[in-house]
Amino acid sequence: MNLSLVRVENLETTFYLKSGPFRAVNNISYEIDKGETLGIVGESGCGKSVTSFSLMRLIERPGKITRGKFFLGDRDILTATESQMEEIRGGDMAMIFQEPMTALNPVLTIGFQIDEQIIKHKKCSHKEARDRSIEMLRLVGIPSPESRYTNYPHQLSGGMRQRAMIAMALSCDPKFLIADEPTTALDVTIQAQILELIQKVQAQFHMSVQFITHDLGVISEVSDKVLVMYGGQMCEQSPTQNLFTSPKHPYTAALIESRPKLGQRSARLKTIEGSVPAPHELPAGCPFVNRCTRAKSECAHQKPLPVMIAPNHSVACFNPL
């Protein structure tokens, strides 16, 4: 019996630029069970956010989803019409964006923006929407929600704006929540509160969550399993504990090694030599080949396909650890 609520198959998103087309997301596949959290991790520019915007059908020109399927339950979202997507977004699936100050409308109150979504998806009265909005603001830990309901985004702190975004995302009881680096630019204390909040509401609503970040510490805390991306492609996918104790892709191992370690304050941090290539300069083979210490001749010319090396643990590498 397949418990997966989310199933992504061979997703590809291509951007058509003057310099030529390039795939920002290249043949990505994964599943997320009901109530489970998948963490997607990788350096900036690896395709994490483009993957999520593709699922939400928010890719604009010159980008285009050029291949793949995305099933939410038994429905292929990538074949839905735009009018159907207006019902799906904010309803069955929702997204917490990376920067709430740009995601929230600065000239509308927080309450109006949450009300608008609830009225659209729940088909309720303005009073019922207002009551639900205040209930959600209280749920996410915003003090004095009745007064904050009438505030504009600029009147809230960064942490409170992020909480308001979470309240909006959860207001219509989504089955699937995408969190796109929701703790970026927040201080450590607020970051911990936001992570705790997302885990709390996930348990309460039994949602599937896709959590995007470049922070492996966050990934280890919130995720049941992890997808590591580089150059728009999947490097490794594994249950979280296995990934940290026994990484198989050289890139995954290098990421883990580059983290600061407790008790080694004076030790020099390890780095990954080189830099991420520009999307239109990716090699024909493995995207990590030019920075990999284990690269072989075939790595430069052939793309490694994901191979299952243990239960639920796959790696795309010709010479895994």
QUIQUI-V814880 format. One record per residue. RES is the residue in one small letter. SS is DSSP state (H for helix, E for strand, L for the rest). PSI is psi in whole degrees, -180 to 180 (NA if undefined). Layout:
res:ss:psi
RES:SS:PSI
RES:SS:PSI
//
This chain:
res:ss:psi
m:L:127
n:L:115
l:L:-3
s:E:126
l:E:-37
v:E:130
r:E:116
v:E:128
e:E:117
n:E:46
l:E:132
e:E:133
t:E:125
t:E:139
f:E:130
y:E:103
l:E:170
k:L:-33
s:L:-7
g:E:166
p:E:148
f:E:149
r:E:111
a:E:-27
v:E:124
n:E:98
n:E:54
i:E:132
s:E:140
y:E:168
e:E:151
i:E:123
d:E:164
k:L:129
g:L:3
e:L:155
t:E:125
l:E:125
g:E:132
i:E:123
v:E:154
g:L:168
e:L:164
s:L:136
g:L:7
c:L:-9
g:L:8
k:H:-55
s:H:-36
v:H:-37
t:H:-47
s:H:-41
f:H:-31
s:H:-43
l:H:-36
m:L:-4
r:L:45
l:L:17
i:L:126
e:L:164
r:L:142
p:L:17
g:E:155
k:E:137
i:E:115
t:E:-8
r:E:156
g:E:174
k:E:150
f:E:107
f:E:127
l:E:104
g:L:-126
d:L:15
r:E:128
d:E:105
i:H:-30
l:H:-11
t:H:-1
a:L:149
t:L:167
e:H:-38
s:H:-35
q:H:-37
m:H:-32
e:H:-29
e:H:-34
i:H:-46
r:E:127
g:L:-14
g:L:-91
d:L:-27
m:E:146
a:E:164
m:E:136
i:E:117
f:L:161
q:L:-39
e:L:100
p:H:-26
m:H:-28
t:H:-23
a:H:-31
l:L:145
n:L:120
p:L:-18
v:L:5
l:L:145
t:E:158
i:H:-46
g:H:-43
f:H:-41
q:H:-37
i:H:-42
d:H:-45
e:H:-43
q:H:-42
i:H:-44
i:H:-41
k:H:-44
h:H:-29
k:H:-10
k:L:48
c:L:176
s:L:168
h:H:-37
k:H:-44
e:H:-39
a:H:-43
r:H:-45
d:H:-41
r:H:-41
s:H:-46
i:H:-38
e:H:-42
m:H:-40
l:H:-38
r:H:-40
l:H:-39
v:L:8
g:L:23
i:L:122
p:L:151
s:L:58
p:H:-29
e:H:-38
s:H:-37
r:H:-26
y:L:-33
t:L:0
n:L:156
y:E:158
p:H:-38
h:H:-13
q:H:-3
l:L:151
s:L:170
g:H:-44
g:H:-39
m:H:-36
r:H:-40
q:H:-38
r:H:-39
a:H:-39
m:H:-40
i:H:-42
a:H:-43
m:H:-44
a:H:-34
l:H:-6
s:L:-24
c:L:24
d:L:60
p:L:152
k:L:-28
f:E:125
l:E:128
i:E:123
a:E:107
d:E:95
e:L:57
p:L:-11
t:L:7
t:L:137
a:L:7
l:L:148
d:L:166
v:H:-40
t:H:-47
i:H:-38
q:H:-46
a:H:-39
q:H:-41
i:H:-42
l:H:-43
e:H:-39
l:H:-46
i:H:-42
q:H:-37
k:H:-48
v:H:-29
q:H:-45
a:H:-37
q:H:-41
f:H:-6
h:L:48
m:L:158
s:E:140
v:E:136
q:E:113
f:E:119
i:E:131
t:E:164
h:L:2
d:L:109
l:H:-29
g:H:-42
v:H:-45
i:H:-44
s:H:-26
e:H:-37
v:H:-17
s:L:146
d:L:-34
k:E:165
v:E:140
l:E:120
v:E:127
m:E:150
y:E:130
g:L:33
g:L:1
q:E:161
m:E:126
c:E:-48
e:E:146
q:E:129
s:E:157
p:E:145
t:H:-49
q:H:-43
n:H:-39
l:H:-41
f:H:-28
t:H:-27
s:L:65
p:L:143
k:L:-26
h:L:137
p:H:-33
y:H:-44
t:H:-47
a:H:-40
a:H:-39
l:H:-46
i:H:-39
e:H:-26
s:L:-1
r:L:145
p:L:147
k:L:139
l:L:139
g:L:2
q:L:51
r:L:-32
s:L:-8
a:L:143
r:L:132
l:L:139
k:L:145
t:L:164
i:L:116
e:L:147
g:L:-169
s:L:164
v:L:127
p:L:153
a:L:150
p:H:-37
h:H:1
e:H:14
l:L:140
p:L:163
a:L:-29
g:L:-128
c:L:131
p:L:-19
f:L:1
v:H:-39
n:H:-9
r:H:1
c:L:134
t:L:-8
r:L:13
a:L:141
k:L:172
s:H:-38
e:H:-23
c:H:-30
a:H:-18
h:L:-19
q:L:139
k:L:123
p:L:134
l:L:150
p:L:133
v:E:132
m:E:118
i:E:-12
a:E:166
p:L:122
n:L:18
h:E:112
s:E:152
v:E:141
a:L:88
c:L:137
f:L:-20
n:L:64
p:L:162
l:L:NA
//
